[in-house]
Amino acid sequence: MKVQRTIPVLISVAFILALGFQAHAQVDKQTKAFLVDSFGLLPNGDFKGRADVFMHEAKQYPGSRLLIILYGPYRHIQARKRLIKEHFSFRRFPMAELETKVGGNVSEFRTEFWIIPKGAAPPEIEPEAWIAAEFGRVYKRDAVKKISSFFAEIRKLPDHQGYVITYGTPAEIAMREKWITDSISFRTYGSARITLVNGGPGPVRTVMWLVPPGAENPKP
């Protein structure tokens, strides 16, 4: 009877050890970046729960890096960036191991959680033009602030092209394009990186796009 009880126990221990070795081998074999989760709009509590699972999963890959890619409207992306920073800091996650990138801000809003194992290349992001700044009917001083923020972004991204579309009457478009060209003259780079586009009639509005290498120019 004693032997009969011992055999199943030994088999169970061997089975558990085998599973452990198999799981460890699977982790060791993971050499490519892989998507852990992808989702759209969520309540903050649900986002935090998914982020916790993401951080727990990353622990299975020592030396790995975490990548979060954000797509969608500018204001949604900015809100999610703040939530990411607050929650990962609250969990005391090493922020040097976390990177957040914007995949585009004209796509449908979504967040992607990626794990990049040690030595693996990051996933390729399909290049897409994105809106860095925009403004409607405003005073000149407010427009100049927006234009300055746009130039601050393009200075950080030397491989991007600026593409500025202005809508309105011919007089409104001409006036705004002068504001932009006047601002360019104070910068250290030439106007070759900036394309000004007449968007045609409509409520006065200026949309300032940044176009990464390989992306199509936005259509007016």
N, C-alpha and C positions, 0 to 999 in steps of 0.2 A: 504493500500500500504506500509506503514511504517513497519507493522508487517511482510509482505511478504519479505521485504528486509532483515529483521533482522534474520529470521529463517535460511536461507542459510549460513549467516555469522557465526552464532552460531554452525551450523553443521560442517562448515569448520574448525573452531577453535578446536572443539572436535576431529575431524579427525586427525589434525596435532598433538595434544597432545597425542592421542592414538598411533600414529606412533612413537613419541618420547619415550613413555613408552615402546613400543615394542622393539625399538632399544636398549634402555638402558638395558632391560631385557636380550636381546641376548648377549650383552657385558658381563653382570654379569654371564651368564651361561657358558661362554667360559672358560673352565678349563684345556684345553689341548693345547700344542704347535701346531701351525698350519702354513702351508706353504703359504706365501703371493705371491711369485713370483719365477720363475726359468728360467734361460736363459743362452745362450752360449756367443760367441764372439759378442760384440756390440761396436759401436763407443762410445767414452767417453761421448758425449752429451746425447745419449740414456740411458746410464747407470745412469747418474746423474738424469735424469727424473724419472726413475724407483725407484731410491733411495729416491727421494723426496716423491713419492707416498708411499713408505714403511714407511718413518718417519711420514707422515701424518696419515697413518693407525694406527700406534702404539699409537698415541694420544687418540684413542678410548678405549684403555686398560690401564688405570692408574696403575702405579706400574709394568708394564710389562717390559721384557727385550727383546732386539733384538739380534738375532743370524744370522750371515752370514756364510754359509758353502761353501768352495771353492774346486772344483775338477779340475784336469787337469795338464798339464805340469808345471814343477817348475817355469819356467820364466814367464809364463802367470799368475800364482798365485801370484808371487811377484809383478808384475805390477798392478794387481787388488788390492792387499793389499795397495799399495801406493795410488791408486785412492780412495779407501774407506776412508783411514785416512784423505786425503786432503779434500774430499767433505764433510764428516760428521763433520769435524772440522770447515770447512767454514760455514756450516749451524748452528754452535754452538750447535750441538747435544751433550748431556752429554755422553762422551765416556765411563764412568763407566757402562752405561746401554747397551753398545754394545760389543758383543764378536764375534771374527772372528776365525773360525776353518778350518783346512785343512782336507777334507774328504778323500783325496787321490790325488796323482799327476800322476797316470798312467791311470786315467779314462778320458773320453771325457770332455773337458773343459766346465765347467758350474758353475754358481753361484746360490745359493739358499738363499732367504730371509725368515727368520722365526720370528714369534712373539711368545714369551713365556709368557703367562699371569701370573700374580702374583700367586705364589703357585703351578704353573704347572711344570712338569718335562721337561727337554729339550728333543728334538727328539733324537732317537738312530741313530748313524752313523754306517753303516756297516763297520767293520774294514777292512782296506786294507793296504798292505805294500806300503811304499812310498820312493822315492829316496831323500836322504838327501844330497848327494854329489856324483859327478862323474868326472872323468878326463880321457883324452886320453893320447897321447904321450906328456909328459911334463918333465921338469927337476925335479930332486928329491926334491929340495926346494919347488917347486910349488905343487908337490904331497903331501908333508908333510903338507902344509897349508890346503889342502883339507881334509886330514886325520884328522887334528886337529879340523876342523870345524865339521866334522862328529862326533867326540868324544864329542864335546861341545853339540851337539844336543842330543846324547844318554844320556849324564849326566842329561839333563833336564827331560828325560822321563825314569824313573827307571823301568817302567813296559814293556818297549819295548826291543826287541832283535835286535842286529845288524847282518846283512846278507850281506857279501861283495863278489861280483862276479868279477873275473878278467879274461879277455880274452887275448889271445896272444900266443906266443910260450912258451914251458915249462920253458925256462930260464927267459923270461919276467915275467911270472906269479910268479915264485919262488922269483924273486927280489922284486916285489911289495908286496908279502905276508910278506917278511922280513921287509920291511918298516913299514907295519901295525903292525906286532908283536913287533917290536922295540918300536913303539909308545905306544902300550898297556902296556909295562913294566913300563912306566912313569905315568900311571894312577892309580887312587885309587880303581878301580874295576878290577876284574879278567877277564880272557879271556872267561869265561863261557858264557858271553852275546854276544860274537862275533863268528860268523860262517864264515869261509873263504871257498869259493867255486871256483873250477877250472871251468871256463866257456868254456874252449876248445879253439881251434884255431880261429884266426880272428885278425882284427886290434887291437893293444894293447889298452885296455880300462879297467878301474875299475869303477864299479857301486856299491855305498854304500847305502844299503837299511836299513830302520828301519821298524820293523814288530811289530805292536801293538798286544795286547792280542786278540786271536781269529782269527787273519788273517792268510792266507796261506803264506808260504814262496814263494818268487818269483822264477820263473823257469829261468835257464840260457838260 
